[in-house]
Amino acid sequence: MIKYQVNTEQFKKHYFDICLTISKPNSNGIRLSLPTWIAGSYLIRDFAKHIVSIKATENNKPLNITQLDKNHWQIEPCRNEVNIYYQVYAFDCSVRSAFLDENRGFFNGSALLLSVDGEHNNTHQIEVKPQEGWQIYTTLTKIKKNLFEAETYEELIDCPVEMSKANCLDFKVNNIPHSLVLSGKHTIDDKRIIKDLIKICKHHHSFFGDSPFKKYLFLLLVTHNNYGGLEHSNSTSLICARDDLPQKHIKNITPEYTRLLGLLSHEYFHAWWVKKIKPKVFHNPNFNKEVYTEQLWIFEGWTSYYDELTLLRTKLLSLEEYLKLFGETITRVQQTLGRHNQSLVNSSFETWTKFYQQNENSINSGVSYYSKGALLAFVLDIQIREKTNDKLSLDDVLHHLWENYQDGLEDNTAQKVISELTNNNFDNFFKKYLYGTEDLPLKESFAYLGLDLTFVKPKTQKNTLGIFSKEEQGFIKITSVLHNSPAELSGLSVNDLIIAIDDIKVDFSQLEKTLNRYESGTKIVITVFRDNELRTFRAKLTTASKNICKISYLENISEKQKEHLNNWV
Ligand SMILES: [Zn+2]
């Protein structure tokens, strides 16, 4: 038996004090390790860097403990019960690691709980010692007050633990107990969020047919302005902003609340789609190094398509509201020049060093498998409908994969299944849009539904330099330069601080207005500080490009198109 005691006494230092007890140690010695990454977030985070001290004892006598590398330790051979005492610094207020202060403690096992070689498939117990007044929220099996159990190490690190004076809202979906636990200062229309959340949960259950869990926990940390989520098998950790929560006096659905419902929908969908059914390489993954897959366009992209489509199908959003939201995703992809350079499979495969480590050039070099993956899912959905006279859709592909591939997907499984199910050859489709970088046939896909897609210029922007910028110390700091833009052609660079245009001082709030004053094609002189040196550049302004997506009804929509639209929603 492996047992952990997690003590929160040193919350002022943000230290968790942990005692790991191994009752029957391997007589050849004990090897310990901590994961370098957490499932669902594809970045080497080296959680072990937060271990502050570690020692081991047998009958209160010290044992030799040797650090083998950044995340492995070896303890000398011994016969009796061994205790390993260690401290972990926990001050990462995100969903991926661990946090401890006077108000709350939170941890993922990956960041805190050392694994013992050879014991992975045995029972792991954890006793948590919270501060006074804190409740403990986790989906680990409760043995008694403050004592929990997991059947394996993998289960242990898949159940985050929240300790705080939180607001716990319980509800049932198809008789399965669910809780939404909100920590952090907030006000909320709790009846409204539960009513809306139940609609989303019910949708996902009826979509897949059976439930991968017997209980479910939403852990939602309410902050000033953070946002994000991480999926687990029977829970999810989320962060939102106070403004994202519904309030009793605001009746309509705000864009912020819509975004939160989309996030809840997304992470809940993952309980089926990436936690239960997943790439083969994600079964018992090696947590010591990167695990590569080409399939995140399926597991994140399709999830992103269905998270918002669910809001339409459950009537939480009207068709107009949904299309506006979907249009924003299309706009984001359209503004990413990197879509011409990086394919979706490469975006997935390289996520460890590209998507999760974006830099100022990412907009030119890469594309998101979330947003472009969602667009590909839509186009694929429409193509399947078109080729099968609306007898089949992408829904059927997910159902088929869910029922037949729970032992894992190879990188080409979904592509093969789509061709087989529809009795159609999709090789060319995948060659162009998945392995290649051709722009997706979005306009044609919307036309099938009687809808029209057009790209228009930004409302307030007449001319462009082709930069992204932010305000810094009163200057306009260039944060990205688009390829082949007036800025790039003139020699302007990332990190330049723009101070004047045609010898007149310009600040961040006036930049767009100032550029709009000129006729398109005018050459302007831009003065910047580059590394504290004053420099000037001549740029020829161009008209702002049409990259804002608008979706509307086609004129003279046919009966067939109406039928397609009805079938889709
Ligand atoms: Zn996701």
Residues whose N, C-alpha, C, O or C-beta is under 5 A from the ligand:
A	BS01	ZN	E300
